[in-house]
Structure formats: C-alpha cells, structure tokens
Amino acid sequence: MGSATATVAAMFGLQCEVYMGTEDMQRQALNVFRMRLLGATVTGVDAGSRTLKDAISEAMRDWTTNIRTTHYILGSVLGAHPYPMMIRDFQSIIGRETRRQILAAEGRLPDCLIACVGGGSNAIGLFHAFISGQEGENDRRRSRRHGVASGKHAARFAGGRPGVLQGTMTYLLQGDDGQVNLTHSVSAGLDYAAIGPEHSYLRDQGRAEYTSVTDDEAMAAFDLLAREEGIMPALESAHAVAHTIKVAPTMKKNQLLVVNLSGRGIRMSSRSPRCGGSRCDIEARPYLCTASSAR
Amino acid sequence: MISKLDRTFAQLRQRGEKALIAYVMAGDPSLQETEQLVVELEQAGADIIELGVPFSDPIADGPVIQQAAERALRSGTSLRTIISMVARLRVRTQIPLVLMAYYNSIHAFGPERFCQEAAQAGVDGLIMPDMPPDEAGPLKGPAAAAGLPLIFLLAPTSTAERRTFVARQSQGFVYYVSLTGITGAKLLNLADVAKNVEKIRKVTHLPVAVGFGVATPEDAAKVAAIADGVIVGSAIVKQIEAHRQKPADGEACGRICPLIENCHASGSA
C-alpha cells in the first residue's frame, strides 16, 4: 500500500508520508527502499509491537494534526467508517475481474474462493463480487465455501471477541480488560490484532469460513508454489496457498477453486526465511485469478 | 437530574471562577500514588479531576500520555481497579472525578455493569475520545439509568450542524479540543479557541471546558478568560514522571502542585 501511495504521490507531485512499524521496516526493507526511491518519507514507529497496528495509530495522530491539508490513506479494510467500505470498493476490482475471467474460461462461477486475511482487503475485494446477493440462494450457498487463511498466532476469530480498535468494532485479539494483544505472524501483512469489520459480519452470518495455518505450513506452501509453478507469492498469500493445499483434495475434480495471490515475493526483505540472505527480486504473476496491488 | 458536575460549575460561576480540571493517568506509576495525588491536587486548587484509564492504543494521545498509559498498564491498572480506587477516594474527598477512557475498556467491562459500578463508586462523568455521540447508543441508556453524565467532544473542524448535535448530547460540560491534533501538542491558537467557544455557547447552556495543548499557567489563564473550564493534562503527567525520575526534589505532589496553584491563581484572576 505504501508503494502504491508513494507512486501516486510521485505522479501528482504530492507530499507522501508513510508510517511503518520498525519491525515491518526490517521485514520489508526492499519495500521501504522503493517508497523512498519514489520520494516518500518513511517514518518508523517504535511503539507497541512495532507493526501495522502501531503504524496506523501514528498515522491517525498525524492525520488529526494535519487534517486540513492531509488525506489519510489506509491499505486495508480497517479504521473508522467509511474507510472499510471505501477500501472494499477500491479492491472489488479483484473480484469483478475474477468473475469475468472465470466465466469466460469455464462458463460458471467457482465453487470456492480462498484468500489470506490480515485486515482483509484482498479477501473482501475478491469476495465482494460473489456475495452481493444478486444471484440469490445459489450464490449464497456458494459463498459459504470462501475460505480465509491467516497466521496462526494472529488468528482473530479463534482467540478474539468483538471490540473497538482505531474506530472500528470487529473481532479483536484482546485481554480480559480490553487491552489489545500483541500479535506475531511470519508475514507483516497478517500481523494485526483485528480484522476488517465486514469479515466479522460475513463470519457471523456464516457466509465465509475463517481458519488459520501455521507459519511452517505457509513457508512449505511458498516453497511448493515456487518449485511447481515458478511463482513466488508474498508470505501473506502463501497462507492462502497453504489452505488451498488442504482444501483442494476434499473437492471434486470438476469443481472450481480460485486462490488469490495478493502480493509479490519482492516485498520480502533479506531477513525473510526463504531469501537466505540474498535479494529477492522475482515478481510473481497472478495464478488462477488477478493479483491485487493492495500492499 | 442535577449532577455533581452541574453543581460544581454553578458554584464556580457564582464565585466568578473558572474550573481547573486536572488530568492524571490512573495508575501512573501506581494507583496508591494516584489516590494520594488526587487529594493533593484538590488541596492545590483543582476543581475537577480527570482520571485517564490506560489503554494499549491511545490514538488521541501524544507521547507523554502514551508513555503514562504504558507505565500504568505495567503497574497492573485496569478499569476495575480504578473504580475501586474511586470508591476508596470517596472516603477522603468529594471532588468531581471524571474518567477519560477509550471505549474498548468499557466495552470489555460491559457498558451496563460499568455505568452502575462507576456511578456507585462515585465517578461523576465519562469522556471517551474515540466515541462520538452518534455511536454511543449502547451506553446512553445505562448511563442515564445510573445518573452518569456522558461528556462529548467538539473540535476546531466541527461544523455548525455538528456543534449543535454534540452540544445537545453532552452532559455536565462540553469538551472543546483546542486544536487539530493530539494531547500535549503545542499548537494553541487562542483567537481560534475564543471564536469556537463562542459558537458553542450559542447552541448550549452547558459549560464549555477547553483541553489539549494547555501547557503552562499562562496558557491556562488565557483559556480561562475564554471558557468555563481549563483542562491541563500532559503538563501534569510530565511533572509526575519528572518527579518519579528524581524523587529527591520533593514530595509526591511537590512539583505538580505549584503548577496547579499557578494555573488556579491565573484562572481565577
């Protein structure tokens, strides 16, 4: 998201300030390099878990301070209304294109959609076109097979309960007295204590299933996809691939499954376990459907 | 119903004085010390005490209060222990005590149970920086039943429509945030504050208290000339921390109380 914002700001000659947890700056050093190359100021946030949650708080503080001259941009479906809705609408291009492409290729809608969820922007962007209810009961039934994979240690539904963080009421990892828990996930994009509020709604309505995979499973999926298909997904998307590996054998041969690869492996830094200390500069291409430019 | 806040502001008005509202983070560095501090702040001249409820993600607060919240959380402070402290304090003082809490603390506690227990312990009002009145539905019924005033906030960017709406929803007083930004910022624009306080007065009979960015006795005096109350937060919290770092400099309240006394003297003048 920071890179996309930095690109837009560079194109229109706007000032761009990106807040990022210092932990994430290390995990995504190449991404930081790219944003700075594009002329953005990248400010490290050293508070709390030094990840997305604390970066959002700091960006919101800057925004309230400079509200008369500044527009706040958030990459995921988080924050106060109307941000989750706006971001969903922007991301819904993923689902609209997927729908068109799969209908062109197969003449029918998929039986299952799988995406990873941090805040959940790529997932809601993919799902939105399939759960709008326009196709009635048939579509709703289908939508129940939407699977979501998040990091084990940041699995919000398993360990969370409704709460309010940064202007949103949603499932939240928190202690008994409402203090927000620190999370840990191998991938920066999944390392957040809450989930987009619309995902909480879909989950409570039983219209999508949410589960988690372990860091190890995600890394194994990353390896497998790289080896078998020559595609290097972002670590976030590797979670979706890991869940796909579990789900696919339970489906019939003629059923259709779409997995969303929402990010590219290039975002990993040399600290990533799969980079072995060397630069990662291979860009993954979309697999079964479109890739998001989300993060 | 006449609340204790209503009575305090009415008495001050009769005496031609303005309310000095002192903010401290409850549990920074410990609840025992906060308890003692409240008593000493009252003796030094504070009219109302605002007790911060520490939260892990205080989006409206600057570094001074963020760090105070971290210290308070480390000392094991929770909404439950703060309510118990208020009950203990009520044996010693009747000064109005207002809680400033991010909503998730209250949500986790249970809005209904919170309103009952807080009011029963002697809490006189509730300020929530992340809860606009539009969204406060789940809290309004229980708060009204318990007689706990909900104090809402207005900002320099609030529109005329918003001013009317928020001022009508607020109880006890209206909290005017003096600047666009976070607590402890140094951006006080008195002309702008004066203009906006006047606009708020046109839509409500409630007292208007001004907070955020009031750092010195001089600031407090200038704001008191404009509004019905002045809220001093980060400046006090900073003094508490400075005292903790160098306890040899005086007693618990040694370095904070002069600030309050100065603010109070300036404000009443």
Interface residues (C-beta under 8 A of the other chain):
Chain A: A47 G48 K53 D54 S57 M60 R61 T64 T65 N66 I67 R68 P162 G163 V164 L165 Q166 G167 M169 L172 Q174 D176 D177 G178 Q179 V180
Chain B: F55 S56 D57 P58 I59 A60 G62 Q66 L73 S78 L79 R80 Y102 Y103 N104 S105 I106 H107 A108 F109 D130 T157 T180 G181 I182 A185 L187
